[in-house]
Amino acid sequence: MVKNHKMKDHGRDQGMTYLDRMAAMAEKQPENRIAAEAARLRAAAAACSIPDRCGPDIAPSPARGGFVLARQVELLPVGSDKVEAVHRGYGGRSAIRAADVFDAMLAAAARAKRPAPLTPGQIAIGRRYGHLVELLAADGTKLSSLEASFGSGAGRDWMDLRMEYTAELERMRLRLGDEPAMVLRRIRPSQRGRVLAPGERAPYIFTRRELIDGICLKGYSIKQVLALFSWQDNGRNAKAALEALSGALDAMIGYRSQKTS
């Protein structure tokens, strides 16, 4: 690039123009900042692009975060004793929904060619738990749109629905209890922890409620939950925490001794 000394001298007297500033930065750093910014924008646009099967009505948005495709499937009878899954999306298109920690678990298992770590029923109750907590925490704003979202065609009152959701959430938490996860208690204290830094707390047994809140509400992975309670991140502890999560979700469903996994 040929330096424009005349423009730079003029800029010292009357203020450097935008192009002068770009030229000065390019002299200090050889990389082309405009090209780098264009590449960053292209990468952001590619990361939030919507698959063609969803159609053009869903606008791409970098702030949306990760998402997964959601097909609207309806089971229709075929003959006398069979059913067929039929895609009922508008115009034959798929929808999207925000990805959560359970999607991440399933994706990680699929990449490693391992079976799914949780059953569909366990995942459904975990998502229901998070949805109820979020719903009950947000509706206290008493906004008209939120109040309308609680309404129904049956003419049910907003407070009736709130009491119903609160009772459902309390039933889940009563089934969980406040006792430590039994699977984790079987691991010796010497095998739970890691070398502690100054001021770091020693690992301790966390309850099923703490495990469920970390996974379903905060979106933590198993590794992050172990780190949160100062447990060593190894295969034994991760397997025990996943087994404890499976048992906790089964308890929320209502299973006692038997489990769905």
Rosetta silent file (secondary structure, phi, psi, omega in degrees, C-alpha in Angstrom):
SEQUENCE: MVKNHKMKDHGRDQGMTYLDRMAAMAEKQPENRIAAEAARLRAAAAACSIPDRCGPDIAPSPARGGFVLARQVELLPVGSDKVEAVHRGYGGRSAIRAADVFDAMLAAAARAKRPAPLTPGQIAIGRRYGHLVELLAADGTKLSSLEASFGSGAGRDWMDLRMEYTAELERMRLRLGDEPAMVLRRIRPSQRGRVLAPGERAPYIFTRRELIDGICLKGYSIKQVLALFSWQDNGRNAKAALEALSGALDAMIGYRSQKTS
SCORE:     score description
SCORE:     0.000 S_00000001
   1 L     0.000  130.067  178.973    0.000    0.000    0.000 S_00000001
   2 L   -77.990  126.350 -178.686    1.381    3.419   -0.989 S_00000001
   3 L   -73.337  136.154  179.458    1.489    5.754    1.989 S_00000001
   4 L   -98.379   82.917 -176.609   -0.410    8.989    1.541 S_00000001
   5 H   -67.004  -32.148 -179.414    1.951   11.367    3.353 S_00000001
   6 H   -64.527  -42.920  179.767    0.134   14.401    2.051 S_00000001
   7 H   -67.227  -38.015 -179.733   -3.155   13.235    3.569 S_00000001
   8 H   -67.650  -40.377  176.895   -1.439   12.363    6.852 S_00000001
   9 H   -63.916  -41.266  177.637    0.207   15.785    7.062 S_00000001
  10 H   -62.817  -34.947 -178.973   -3.134   17.417    6.346 S_00000001
  11 H   -68.707  -31.373  179.938   -4.682   15.289    9.068 S_00000001
  12 H   -65.506  -29.648 -178.414   -2.235   16.552   11.690 S_00000001
  13 H   -86.918  -38.999 -171.378   -3.460   20.085   11.105 S_00000001
  14 H  -119.986   13.798  178.866   -7.196   19.564   10.661 S_00000001
  15 L    92.643  129.601 -177.627   -7.890   16.200   12.356 S_00000001
  16 L   -71.333  138.135  176.324   -7.372   12.787   10.879 S_00000001
  17 L   -77.566  172.455  179.840  -10.210   11.386    8.823 S_00000001
  18 H   -59.786  -42.168  179.911  -11.607    7.892    9.324 S_00000001
  19 H   -66.320  -33.591  177.043   -9.514    6.527    6.463 S_00000001
  20 H   -64.173  -42.168  179.877   -6.405    8.118    7.956 S_00000001
  21 H   -64.587  -41.055  177.204   -7.050    6.353   11.268 S_00000001
  22 H   -62.197  -39.850  179.302   -7.543    3.041    9.479 S_00000001
  23 H   -66.084  -39.302  179.287   -4.263    3.568    7.599 S_00000001
  24 H   -65.067  -40.688  178.735   -2.440    4.370   10.835 S_00000001
  25 H   -66.899  -37.024  179.763   -3.779    1.202   12.492 S_00000001
  26 H   -65.254  -31.548  178.070   -2.817   -0.848    9.454 S_00000001
  27 H   -69.123  -36.949 -179.197    0.747    0.446    9.750 S_00000001
  28 H   -76.321  -38.339  178.893    0.958   -0.673   13.395 S_00000001
  29 L  -124.569  115.540 -174.475   -0.755   -4.026   12.766 S_00000001
  30 L   -60.740  -25.315 -176.207   -0.290   -5.544    9.308 S_00000001
  31 L   -64.383  148.393  179.815   -3.589   -7.454    9.408 S_00000001
  32 L   -83.038  105.504 -175.389   -6.464   -5.966    7.479 S_00000001
  33 H   -65.936  -35.357  179.183   -8.932   -4.929   10.160 S_00000001
  34 H   -64.764  -43.597  178.490  -11.766   -4.384    7.707 S_00000001
  35 H   -65.611  -37.734  178.863  -11.365   -7.878    6.319 S_00000001
  36 H   -64.822  -41.021  179.013  -11.130   -9.310    9.839 S_00000001
  37 H   -67.353  -39.196  177.171  -14.344   -7.579   10.857 S_00000001
  38 H   -62.887  -39.815  178.070  -16.092   -8.776    7.701 S_00000001
  39 H   -65.832  -38.384  178.458  -14.984  -12.332    8.453 S_00000001
  40 H   -63.547  -42.071  178.843  -16.281  -12.037   12.017 S_00000001
  41 H   -66.294  -38.443  177.206  -19.676  -10.863   10.778 S_00000001
  42 H   -64.307  -39.897  179.016  -19.842  -13.692    8.243 S_00000001
  43 H   -65.759  -40.132  178.409  -19.047  -16.211   10.984 S_00000001
  44 H   -65.133  -40.103  178.795  -21.760  -14.744   13.235 S_00000001
  45 H   -66.793  -38.200  179.333  -24.288  -14.882   10.396 S_00000001
  46 H   -68.375  -35.924 -178.234  -23.359  -18.475    9.584 S_00000001
  47 H   -67.498  -29.329 -177.501  -23.668  -19.532   13.241 S_00000001
  48 L  -105.730   12.300 -178.959  -27.239  -18.221   13.488 S_00000001
  49 L   -66.409  146.754 -177.947  -28.408  -19.260   10.022 S_00000001
  50 L   -96.880  132.132  178.552  -31.742  -21.073    9.861 S_00000001
  51 L   -59.211  150.151 -177.503  -31.915  -24.438    8.024 S_00000001
  52 H   -60.713  -31.187 -176.883  -33.810  -24.429    4.736 S_00000001
  53 H   -67.893  -11.812  178.241  -36.350  -26.940    6.037 S_00000001
  54 H   -88.194  -13.237 -179.265  -37.624  -24.265    8.459 S_00000001
  55 L    83.851  174.035 -174.956  -38.585  -21.859    5.684 S_00000001
  56 L   -87.181   -2.629 -174.502  -37.885  -18.112    5.396 S_00000001
  57 L   -77.966  -18.711  177.828  -40.291  -16.914    8.114 S_00000001
  58 L   -92.231  115.988 -176.607  -37.846  -17.504   11.006 S_00000001
  59 L   -79.513  138.096  175.485  -35.374  -14.649   11.060 S_00000001
  60 L   -68.636  143.640 -178.222  -31.738  -15.423   11.928 S_00000001
  61 L  -148.594  115.890  178.753  -30.589  -13.852   15.197 S_00000001
  62 H   -61.603  -27.107 -178.347  -27.092  -14.085   16.741 S_00000001
  63 H   -79.159   -7.447 -176.898  -28.604  -13.375   20.188 S_00000001
  64 H   -69.031  -31.001 -176.799  -30.882  -16.409   19.979 S_00000001
  65 L    82.966 -167.923 -178.657  -28.157  -18.827   21.014 S_00000001
  66 L   -68.315  147.000  178.835  -28.117  -22.516   20.228 S_00000001
  67 E  -146.017  162.862  177.392  -31.259  -24.139   18.901 S_00000001
  68 E  -129.587  156.189  178.032  -32.505  -27.498   17.676 S_00000001
  69 E   -75.024  141.483  178.620  -35.098  -28.444   15.093 S_00000001
  70 E  -128.186  114.462  179.807  -38.536  -29.380   16.410 S_00000001
  71 L   -93.542  134.908  177.015  -40.884  -31.324   14.137 S_00000001
  72 L   -87.267  103.356 -173.481  -44.602  -31.203   14.780 S_00000001
  73 E  -110.850  136.426  176.516  -45.542  -34.885   14.586 S_00000001
  74 E  -123.688  134.999  178.919  -49.041  -36.361   14.848 S_00000001
  75 E   -89.060  120.572 -179.447  -49.790  -40.056   15.249 S_00000001
  76 E  -114.964  141.649  179.866  -52.515  -41.205   12.856 S_00000001
  77 E   -69.321  139.666  175.899  -54.172  -44.646   12.822 S_00000001
  78 E  -127.083  112.493 -176.086  -53.275  -46.938    9.946 S_00000001
  79 L    73.155 -146.310 -175.629  -55.530  -49.931    9.591 S_00000001
  80 L   -99.851  -23.146 -174.056  -56.874  -51.506   12.739 S_00000001
  81 L  -139.235   19.797  179.856  -53.797  -51.875   14.946 S_00000001
  82 E  -129.615  157.585  175.690  -51.052  -49.597   13.625 S_00000001
  83 E  -130.033  156.978 -179.961  -50.184  -45.906   13.804 S_00000001
  84 E  -132.291  133.899  177.515  -48.040  -43.712   11.597 S_00000001
  85 E   -81.598  121.152 -177.848  -46.099  -40.579   12.563 S_00000001
  86 E  -118.519  131.407  178.590  -47.040  -37.752   10.196 S_00000001
  87 E   -74.431  123.288 -176.478  -45.263  -34.407   10.047 S_00000001
  88 L  -115.373   21.638  178.658  -47.830  -31.638   10.623 S_00000001
  89 L   -65.022  151.573 -178.947  -45.647  -28.542   10.498 S_00000001
  90 H   -59.530  123.912 -179.989  -47.039  -25.492    8.719 S_00000001
  91 H    64.597   21.680 -177.527  -46.306  -25.873    5.031 S_00000001
  92 H    73.243   16.267 -175.862  -44.354  -29.034    5.795 S_00000001
  93 L   -97.453  161.253  176.143  -41.742  -26.980    7.644 S_00000001
  94 L   -99.100  154.223  175.895  -39.919  -27.613   10.893 S_00000001
  95 E  -101.453  177.636  175.540  -39.816  -25.249   13.850 S_00000001
  96 E  -128.501  155.379  172.737  -36.912  -24.449   16.166 S_00000001
  97 E  -142.786  158.875 -178.321  -36.592  -24.266   19.929 S_00000001
  98 E   -64.300  135.201  176.968  -33.826  -23.195   22.254 S_00000001
  99 L   -76.286  146.385  179.861  -31.279  -25.919   22.960 S_00000001
 100 L  -127.684 -172.870 -176.125  -30.752  -26.862   26.606 S_00000001
 101 H   -64.756  -30.403  179.265  -28.401  -28.965   28.698 S_00000001
 102 H   -69.423  -37.723  174.613  -30.301  -32.148   27.844 S_00000001
 103 H   -61.457  -39.563  178.671  -29.770  -31.533   24.120 S_00000001
 104 H   -63.851  -39.937  177.830  -26.061  -31.106   24.858 S_00000001
 105 H   -62.886  -44.798 -179.605  -25.999  -34.441   26.711 S_00000001
 106 H   -65.384  -39.960  179.629  -27.732  -36.245   23.852 S_00000001
 107 H   -65.721  -40.818  179.066  -25.433  -34.646   21.265 S_00000001
 108 H   -64.223  -40.361  178.147  -22.329  -35.613   23.255 S_00000001
 109 H   -65.770  -39.082  179.433  -23.552  -39.209   23.539 S_00000001
 110 H   -66.068  -39.773  178.831  -24.311  -39.339   19.808 S_00000001
 111 H   -64.198  -37.099  179.617  -20.835  -38.036   18.930 S_00000001
 112 L   -85.436    0.438 -179.475  -19.253  -40.694   21.141 S_00000001
 113 L    58.228   41.993  176.248  -21.640  -43.340   19.717 S_00000001
 114 L  -109.449  159.321  175.697  -22.947  -44.116   23.193 S_00000001
 115 L   -63.600  158.020  178.114  -26.561  -44.762   24.248 S_00000001
 116 L   -59.716  134.173 -176.586  -28.590  -41.784   25.418 S_00000001
 117 L   -72.282  -21.914 -178.750  -27.716  -41.045   29.073 S_00000001
 118 L  -133.222  155.194  178.888  -31.337  -40.283   30.014 S_00000001
 119 L   -83.879  161.225  176.389  -34.724  -41.558   28.881 S_00000001
 120 H   -56.389  -36.809  178.803  -37.309  -39.358   27.123 S_00000001
 121 H   -66.084  -40.105  177.968  -39.448  -39.417   30.281 S_00000001
 122 H   -65.287  -42.667  178.980  -36.586  -38.221   32.459 S_00000001
 123 H   -64.233  -40.518 -178.996  -35.741  -35.424   30.045 S_00000001
 124 H   -63.446  -42.220 -178.998  -39.406  -34.388   29.845 S_00000001
 125 H   -70.870  -33.809  176.358  -39.790  -34.137   33.635 S_00000001
 126 H   -64.542  -42.878  177.685  -36.531  -32.183   33.906 S_00000001
 127 H   -68.053  -36.788  177.680  -37.693  -29.681   31.313 S_00000001
 128 H   -63.554  -40.200  178.161  -41.103  -29.453   32.962 S_00000001
 129 H   -60.766  -49.047  179.009  -39.443  -28.659   36.284 S_00000001
 130 H   -62.587  -38.203  179.842  -37.385  -25.849   34.766 S_00000001
 131 H   -65.670  -41.881 -179.668  -40.405  -24.483   32.918 S_00000001
 132 H   -65.264  -43.348  179.137  -42.541  -24.377   36.064 S_00000001
 133 H   -61.700  -45.224 -179.988  -39.856  -22.594   38.089 S_00000001
 134 H   -65.177  -41.027 -178.420  -39.337  -20.023   35.341 S_00000001
 135 H   -64.685  -46.284 -177.418  -43.071  -19.532   34.829 S_00000001
 136 H   -72.610  -27.902  177.945  -43.860  -19.001   38.505 S_00000001
 137 H   -76.280  -27.265 -174.503  -40.859  -16.712   39.001 S_00000001
 138 H   -92.439  -24.859 -170.443  -41.773  -14.496   36.056 S_00000001
 139 H   -78.499   -5.369  177.432  -45.528  -14.092   36.393 S_00000001
 140 H   -67.360  -10.328  178.554  -45.261  -11.903   39.506 S_00000001
 141 H   -70.747  -17.340  177.924  -44.772   -8.906   37.237 S_00000001
 142 L    57.812   32.931  174.969  -48.536   -8.951   36.599 S_00000001
 143 L   -72.147  148.570 -177.904  -48.123   -7.806   33.009 S_00000001
 144 H   -61.258  -37.599 -178.886  -51.263   -8.050   30.913 S_00000001
 145 H   -67.293  -36.961  178.302  -49.526  -10.283   28.369 S_00000001
 146 H   -70.249  -39.940  178.188  -48.376  -12.659   31.080 S_00000001
 147 H   -63.485  -37.883  178.613  -51.795  -12.739   32.678 S_00000001
 148 H   -66.517  -32.461  179.955  -53.302  -13.499   29.286 S_00000001
 149 H   -68.438  -21.426  177.500  -50.836  -16.356   28.834 S_00000001
 150 H   -83.984  -13.482 -177.172  -52.238  -17.956   31.978 S_00000001
 151 L   -74.756  167.487  179.406  -55.786  -17.779   30.638 S_00000001
 152 L  -149.575  165.097  179.909  -57.553  -20.605   28.871 S_00000001
 153 L   -66.994  -19.569 -179.876  -60.628  -21.265   26.802 S_00000001
 154 L   -80.367    0.746  177.927  -62.242  -23.012   29.761 S_00000001
 155 L    76.221   24.634 -178.802  -62.445  -19.695   31.599 S_00000001
 156 L   -75.226  143.974 -177.211  -60.033  -20.690   34.352 S_00000001
 157 L   -77.420  152.210  179.402  -58.806  -17.908   36.583 S_00000001
 158 H   -58.930  -42.794 -178.439  -55.160  -16.810   36.638 S_00000001
 159 H   -67.969  -34.293  177.023  -54.850  -17.563   40.348 S_00000001
 160 H   -61.725  -44.043  179.791  -56.311  -21.054   39.908 S_00000001
 161 H   -67.458  -38.453  178.645  -53.665  -21.897   37.334 S_00000001
 162 H   -62.607  -42.934  178.031  -50.917  -20.437   39.484 S_00000001
 163 H   -64.136  -36.804  178.638  -52.013  -22.581   42.427 S_00000001
 164 H   -66.029  -44.942  179.081  -52.101  -25.644   40.166 S_00000001
 165 H   -65.503  -40.038  178.917  -48.582  -25.010   38.867 S_00000001
 166 H   -62.764  -42.375  179.351  -47.295  -24.319   42.390 S_00000001
 167 H   -64.955  -39.616  178.499  -48.791  -27.577   43.664 S_00000001
 168 H   -63.181  -42.335  179.322  -47.229  -29.521   40.772 S_00000001
 169 H   -66.224  -41.253  179.502  -43.814  -28.023   41.493 S_00000001
 170 H   -64.239  -36.200  177.384  -44.117  -28.735   45.214 S_00000001
 171 H   -62.805  -41.621  177.703  -44.977  -32.371   44.496 S_00000001
 172 H   -60.811  -44.891 -176.740  -41.792  -32.719   42.449 S_00000001
 173 H   -70.450  -33.170  175.859  -39.694  -31.182   45.214 S_00000001
 174 H   -65.454  -38.653  177.375  -41.291  -33.342   47.917 S_00000001
 175 H   -66.542  -33.470  177.765  -40.410  -36.441   45.909 S_00000001
 176 H   -68.992  -46.373 -176.593  -36.836  -35.212   45.629 S_00000001
 177 L    73.583 -176.823 -179.930  -36.457  -34.456   49.326 S_00000001
 178 L  -114.468   13.121 -179.572  -33.407  -32.853   50.914 S_00000001
 179 L   -79.586  150.683  175.676  -31.367  -36.002   51.501 S_00000001
 180 E   -62.164  152.180  177.874  -27.951  -36.440   49.894 S_00000001
 181 L   -66.401  122.043 -174.125  -27.845  -38.503   46.735 S_00000001
 182 H   -61.874  -35.751 -178.845  -27.240  -42.094   47.890 S_00000001
 183 H   -61.627  -39.922 -177.874  -25.113  -42.958   44.849 S_00000001
 184 H   -74.180  -27.156 -179.581  -22.666  -40.182   45.675 S_00000001
 185 H   -68.591  -22.134 -178.530  -22.467  -41.128   49.344 S_00000001
 186 L   -74.668  -14.591 -179.674  -20.965  -44.481   48.391 S_00000001
 187 L   -83.184  129.327 -178.305  -17.827  -42.783   47.049 S_00000001
 188 L   -62.750  146.916  178.734  -15.114  -42.478   49.664 S_00000001
 189 H   -57.212  -33.670 -179.321  -14.126  -38.939   50.701 S_00000001
 190 H   -67.795  -19.887 -178.822  -10.560  -39.600   49.573 S_00000001
 191 H  -101.346   -3.176 -177.395  -11.847  -40.274   46.040 S_00000001
 192 H   -82.760  -42.095 -164.826  -14.232  -37.332   45.821 S_00000001
 193 L   -97.004 -166.166  179.635  -11.948  -34.340   45.885 S_00000001
 194 L  -143.434  177.555  178.694   -8.893  -32.896   44.289 S_00000001
 195 L   -67.865  123.019 -173.998   -5.919  -30.854   45.452 S_00000001
 196 L   -89.821  139.162  173.081   -7.434  -27.704   46.930 S_00000001
 197 L   -79.168  162.135  178.463   -6.104  -24.225   46.304 S_00000001
 198 L   -57.009  129.361  179.931   -5.780  -21.813   49.244 S_00000001
 199 L    85.366   -3.346 -179.008   -9.238  -20.727   50.371 S_00000001
 200 L   -86.226  141.456 -176.626  -10.999  -23.435   48.348 S_00000001
 201 L   -82.471  154.838  178.771  -13.606  -25.520   50.139 S_00000001
 202 L   -75.630  152.331  179.852  -13.423  -29.270   50.520 S_00000001
 203 L   -67.167  146.325  178.335  -15.803  -31.418   48.446 S_00000001
 204 L  -141.666  163.613 -179.236  -19.037  -32.437   50.107 S_00000001
 205 L   -74.031  126.451  177.214  -22.082  -34.513   49.287 S_00000001
 206 L  -102.211  155.851 -174.731  -24.741  -32.467   47.530 S_00000001
 207 E   -82.243  167.659  176.123  -28.434  -33.274   47.586 S_00000001
 208 H   -64.175  -35.507  178.456  -30.612  -34.419   44.727 S_00000001
 209 H   -63.835  -42.362  177.704  -32.373  -31.054   44.844 S_00000001
 210 H   -64.472  -37.901  178.115  -29.056  -29.213   44.391 S_00000001
 211 H   -65.478  -45.237 -179.431  -28.174  -31.521   41.507 S_00000001
 212 H   -65.280  -42.203  179.709  -31.538  -30.990   39.803 S_00000001
 213 H   -63.899  -38.921  178.987  -31.402  -27.213   40.270 S_00000001
 214 H   -64.941  -41.041 -177.564  -27.904  -27.066   38.802 S_00000001
 215 H   -78.583  -53.088 -169.383  -28.868  -29.104   35.732 S_00000001
 216 H   -82.657  -28.866 -177.054  -32.466  -28.022   35.053 S_00000001
 217 H  -100.165  -43.655 -176.448  -32.391  -24.382   36.192 S_00000001
 218 L   -94.298  -11.242  178.153  -28.825  -23.186   35.669 S_00000001
 219 L    73.056   25.175  178.935  -28.039  -25.365   32.674 S_00000001
 220 L   -73.988  148.702  169.964  -24.854  -26.799   34.187 S_00000001
 221 L   -83.327  171.445  176.881  -23.250  -29.877   32.711 S_00000001
 222 H   -58.956  -41.942  179.136  -22.245  -32.831   34.901 S_00000001
 223 H   -61.492  -42.324 -179.453  -18.667  -31.580   34.814 S_00000001
 224 H   -68.474  -35.168  176.847  -19.729  -28.093   35.940 S_00000001
 225 H   -64.689  -43.667  177.979  -21.823  -29.508   38.794 S_00000001
 226 H   -60.859  -42.684  179.082  -18.836  -31.506   40.036 S_00000001
 227 H   -65.783  -35.790 -179.062  -16.643  -28.407   39.869 S_00000001
 228 H   -60.366  -36.491 -178.164  -19.286  -26.349   41.678 S_00000001
 229 L  -103.977   19.668  173.595  -19.099  -28.665   44.695 S_00000001
 230 L    63.486   31.741  175.400  -15.309  -29.122   44.460 S_00000001
 231 L   -90.037  150.641  176.316  -15.455  -32.708   43.248 S_00000001
 232 L   -71.870  135.879 -179.497  -12.726  -34.124   41.068 S_00000001
 233 L   -87.923   90.296  175.518  -13.744  -34.392   37.425 S_00000001
 234 L  -134.186  174.046 -175.525  -13.020  -38.020   36.613 S_00000001
 235 H   -62.671  -39.032 -178.712  -14.927  -40.861   35.039 S_00000001
 236 H   -63.840  -48.323 -178.685  -15.968  -42.450   38.339 S_00000001
 237 H   -67.701  -39.621  179.132  -17.432  -39.250   39.777 S_00000001
 238 H   -64.050  -40.670  178.576  -19.098  -38.259   36.498 S_00000001
 239 H   -64.866  -40.790  179.123  -20.733  -41.694   36.209 S_00000001
 240 H   -66.382  -40.826  179.556  -21.963  -41.496   39.811 S_00000001
 241 H   -66.095  -39.185  178.060  -23.352  -37.975   39.311 S_00000001
 242 H   -66.511  -38.600  176.686  -25.155  -39.049   36.129 S_00000001
 243 H   -65.201  -38.934  177.137  -26.612  -42.058   37.948 S_00000001
 244 H   -65.693  -38.385  177.287  -27.739  -39.752   40.760 S_00000001
 245 H   -63.685  -43.232  178.207  -29.337  -37.424   38.204 S_00000001
 246 H   -59.992  -44.692  178.796  -31.175  -40.343   36.618 S_00000001
 247 H   -65.460  -36.937  179.677  -32.477  -41.458   40.012 S_00000001
 248 H   -67.186  -40.193  178.340  -33.536  -37.921   40.940 S_00000001
 249 H   -67.136  -37.953  175.536  -35.494  -37.500   37.722 S_00000001
 250 H   -61.621  -40.303  178.936  -37.157  -40.878   38.296 S_00000001
 251 H   -64.056  -37.568  178.375  -38.158  -39.724   41.780 S_00000001
 252 H   -66.088  -33.774  176.779  -39.713  -36.580   40.313 S_00000001
 253 H   -66.619  -35.930 -178.966  -41.747  -38.738   37.938 S_00000001
 254 L   124.939    3.380  178.096  -43.005  -40.758   40.898 S_00000001
 255 L   -73.561  146.695  178.322  -40.964  -43.974   40.677 S_00000001
 256 L  -100.923  -92.695 -178.065  -39.859  -45.528   43.932 S_00000001
 257 L   -83.082  -38.556 -178.937  -37.453  -48.439   43.758 S_00000001
 258 L   -77.889  155.042 -177.827  -37.699  -49.142   40.060 S_00000001
 259 L  -127.443  160.705 -179.447  -36.093  -46.780   37.548 S_00000001
 260 L   -91.567   -1.235 -178.866  -36.704  -45.910   33.919 S_00000001
 261 L  -125.480    0.000    0.000  -33.030  -46.200   32.967 S_00000001
